[in-house]
Amino acid sequence: MTSKTKGWLFSFLIFILVAAYSGSHRKVTVKDLAREAAGKQVVSSDASDSERRSVALLRELIELRKYSENVIDLDFFNGEVGQHLLEPSTMRSPKVAAESLKVLKAYRAATASNHEKQMVILNELQVMSNGTAIKPWMTAQYAAAEKWFAAAEDVYADAADPAQQVHLVKGIVALNDPDEYNRRIAVYNEASEKFKAATAAFNKGQAKQRQSAGVTEEDFGMPKVK
């Protein structure tokens, strides 16, 4: 993951739970549910209670995803730390490193809060779908993201330690104990690669799910993942 990564970060799959419509008195397609949840199509007056509940839950999930992308991610990635994550300019002194760490922790807290709200919805959908709503590649991506966050915070915490006396020499980070700093950077780089792999699996899982259901991101009112 790099400081330019955004959009899909911590977004969970929004997909159709056909099982929730087994009690419906009308023929419901996957595309119907997607468009109803996105507000592009009115829910039929003869829709079952389970259908209405599923649409409501999916609509909440869509709004949480949009908030994550359009507010939480943008606020962070448009800022100095998000644009120059772990670059010398964001840790040129202990004070600057401490401020960068504070910004990163605030971003992590905001995304975690949004994730918890999504999981409340997904857990209800998990019950409604007989245990098919939450996929392994969904939880794997978030677990990898958490390790990425922890590794990035550890680097800033090291630079913020007054004992390290961090400073720049010709634009390069210099500290009293470069071995410890380099160790933390190595952990971060490994976490970044694992997060990148988990995200690729996440996007592949979403694409496969949508393809099998015959829906697109646009049906949900979401931008296409690039």
ABEGO torsion letter per residue (X at the ends): XBAABBGABGBBBBBBBAAAAAABABBBBAAAAAAAAAGABBBBAABBAAAAAAAAAAAAAAAAAAAAAAAAAAAAAABAAAAABGBAAAAABAAAAAAAAAAAAAAAAAAAAAAAAAAAAAAAAAAAAGGAABBAAAAAAAAAAAAAAAAAAAAAAAAABAAAGBBBBGGBBBBABAAAAAAAAAAAAAAAAAAAAAAAAAAAAAAAAAAAAGBBAAAAGBBBBX
